[in-house]
Structure formats: C-alpha cells, structure tokens
Amino acid sequence: MIEEKQRKKRIRVEKLDEWIEILKSTERVDHDSEYFKRNAIPYLEQYVDSLKEAGRKTVVLEDKK
C-alpha cells in the first residue's frame, strides 16, 4: 500500500509581516494585554527579519497532532 505524500502547510514571510501590522492596530483591552502586545511586536519583527536575512520566503507550519 502506497501512502499518499502529505503536503506540508506553509506560510509566506510576507503574511507574518501583515499579522504584525494587524497586531499593531488592535485596540487596547487592558494593561496586561497591551504590555504583552508591545513586547511581542519587536520579537516578531526580529523573527521576520531573521527569516528574510536567511533568504526564506516561506516557513513550514508544524502539524498539531
């Protein structure tokens, strides 16, 4: 029996940039959520920058099983 080759899901690095912009534009909910949002954005930007420097256009999403 031949197993069907499963295609791994990918996300474009450009899409991650879009998500960061969306996160920046979300409204303030409370002090804690605003604190975490402000701290998450620079880390996500650095992550995207490192992917771009490595020449990556897409990244593979891990299966959650």
Backbone torsions as a table, in degrees:
resi	resn	phi	psi	omega
1	MET	NA	125.7	-179.2
2	ILE	-91.7	126.0	178.0
3	GLU	-78.7	140.8	176.3
4	GLU	-71.4	131.4	178.9
5	LYS	-72.4	120.1	-179.8
6	GLN	-83.5	134.8	178.7
7	ARG	-85.0	129.1	179.3
8	LYS	-77.9	140.2	178.8
9	LYS	-77.2	141.9	-179.1
10	ARG	-128.6	158.0	173.5
11	ILE	-130.2	139.8	179.6
12	ARG	-77.8	143.0	179.2
13	VAL	-61.2	-34.4	176.9
14	GLU	-59.3	-34.9	179.2
15	LYS	-66.2	-37.1	177.1
16	LEU	-62.6	-39.9	175.4
17	ASP	-58.9	-42.0	178.8
18	GLU	-62.6	-42.2	179.6
19	TRP	-62.6	-37.4	178.2
20	ILE	-63.3	-44.3	178.9
21	GLU	-63.1	-38.8	177.0
22	ILE	-63.9	-44.1	179.0
23	LEU	-60.3	-41.5	178.3
24	LYS	-60.4	-32.4	-174.9
25	SER	-90.8	-1.0	-179.7
26	THR	-72.4	149.7	-177.7
27	GLU	-73.5	158.9	176.8
28	ARG	-74.0	131.2	178.7
29	VAL	-100.0	-53.0	175.6
30	ASP	-158.3	178.2	-176.2
31	HIS	-59.6	-45.5	-176.9
32	ASP	-63.8	-47.6	-178.1
33	SER	-65.1	-36.9	177.8
34	GLU	-65.3	-40.0	177.6
35	TYR	-59.8	-48.9	-178.5
36	PHE	-67.1	-38.0	177.7
37	LYS	-62.0	-47.7	-179.2
38	ARG	-62.9	-32.3	178.5
39	ASN	-81.4	-30.0	-178.5
40	ALA	-72.8	-38.1	-174.3
41	ILE	-57.5	-49.5	179.4
42	PRO	-62.3	-36.4	178.0
43	TYR	-65.1	-43.3	178.8
44	LEU	-64.9	-39.2	177.9
45	GLU	-63.9	-40.9	177.4
46	GLN	-65.2	-38.0	177.5
47	TYR	-61.2	-48.3	179.7
48	VAL	-63.6	-42.9	178.6
49	ASP	-60.0	-41.3	-179.5
50	SER	-67.2	-35.2	176.1
51	LEU	-65.6	-42.3	179.5
52	LYS	-65.4	-41.4	178.7
53	GLU	-63.5	-31.1	178.3
54	ALA	-80.9	-2.5	178.1
55	GLY	81.3	15.8	-178.7
56	ARG	-81.6	134.5	174.7
57	LYS	-103.5	-26.9	179.3
58	THR	-139.8	160.9	172.7
59	VAL	-132.8	149.6	-178.9
60	VAL	-84.0	136.1	175.6
61	LEU	-87.5	135.8	178.8
62	GLU	-75.7	143.7	174.5
63	ASP	-74.6	136.5	175.2
64	LYS	-102.9	103.8	180.0
65	LYS	-123.6	NA	NA
